[in-house]
Amino acid sequence: MAKYEFKLPDIGEGIAEAEIVAWHVKLGDRIEEDQPLADMMTDKATVEMETPVAGTVVELAGEVGDQVAIGSVLAVIETEGEAGAAGEMPMADGAEAPTEAQEDALPTMAVEETSESVRPERSEAQSKGAGTKAAERPSTSLRTNEGSGKAHALASPAVRQRARDLGIDLGEVKTAGDRVRHADLDAYLLYHGGSVSGRGSAPRQDETVKVVGLRRKIAENMAEATRRIPHFTLVEEFDVTALEETRAMMNADRGNNPKLTLLPFLITAMAKAIPAWPMLNATYDDEANVITRHGALHLGMATQTPSGLMVPVIRNADRMSVWQLASEALRLAEAARGGKASREELSGSSITLSSLGPLGGITSTPVINRPEVAIIAVNKVEEKVVVVDEDIAVRKRMNLSLSCDHRVVDGWDAANFLTAMKAYIENPLRLLSA
């Protein structure tokens, strides 16, 4: 018997340490080669670490939420036979370094990115050891550990956590893609009548959830924003009847363009109103006491992902048509939810727009995305009986909630900005004119 020390590899340029987000094993567990070991999160990505050897787990570096330095021992695995130097695997006699094609055939670790693509580099010895088996490894979403008869499914940490919560064995979930996704879990639940392992009717128990990873960073950012920024929120009601009619007409003849939601029209209204009220499209460095009023509209788009809230950025939104805005918004949302948004796509916004669509509620008080000084929340559209030109009519109405940093933006500025937006939103011809 020998002990193999799995050291945390360099999983990103400039990264000194990573946080343990989740353990997939515990002390005493028997694990197979390429089995998930732990989810590690840096400022750039959440990376699923896989063990390069089979054996029994005898030591773990710490608990969920602990920080582990790059190059330090993450886990110690007791293996059969002799091991090489700590953290290295001996190469079989006659084995050659893997070719580029063989490297491409190797399965990648499941990465759920928060800012940019990260693929941990393997040591030279690990690469050589893997090269002899590269051609034998399957490229499907399920891999079977020889000798155990149990399938191992590729999935993001969020999907794995949801499967654990539902009591679902990922090896039993069928998928047409390269890994199990939330939609595959939904289909599995539907096929089994919405109940798995008898848990559907069992009473829910109290659970303790440690705040780690992206959720911890969101919590820190929100606390810092509310602590340092004196918020005030202004709510205005908009008549979107004509705008909704215009949107329906454009969607009926959209060709290959994506389906239009209200967001591209609201962004266009913001772009047209901001030049007269530039203090809303600004960032504030409160340590240097410097306000930067941005010439271009770099629109932050609050997006819910399986890991939590992210804000991809539509750059130069003021130069785009509603069709271009719709395409870019769709592309960025898909990239964020799939963990493929780059660091540049997740930074540099000058004002943020947040929307929950039909779940948007009647009104809201959004928290500013620091160092920005303003954020707009879109609330749901409702049909209301209102007075129009002394007659009673049913109209489609919607509230916009504007939160501002009172150190930079006065109530007068906020009210006038919403009034300017209202003039465009309630007159689609003016909104869509050059």
Secondary structure, 3 states (H helix, E strand, C coil): CEEEEEECCCCCCCCCEEEEEEECCCCCCEECCCCEEEEEECCCEEEEEECCCCEEEEEECCCCCCEEECCCEEEEEEECCCCCCCCCCCCCCCCCCCCHHHHHHCCCCCEEECCCCCCCCCCHHHHHHHHCCHHHCCCCCEEEECCCCEEEECECHHHHHHHHHHCCCHHHCCCCCCCECHHHHHHHHHHCCCCCCCCCCCCCCCCCCCCCHHHHHHHHHHHHHHHHCCEEEEEEEEECHHHHHHHHHHHHCCCCCCCCCCHHHHHHHHHHHHHHCHHHCEEEECCCCEEEECCCCCEEECEEECCEEECCEECCHHHCCHHHHHHHHHHHHHHHHCCCCCCHHHCCCCEEEEECHHHCCCCCCCCCCCCECEEEEEEEEEEEEEEECCEEEEEEEEEEEEEEECCCCCHHHHHHHHHHHHHHHCCHHHHHCC
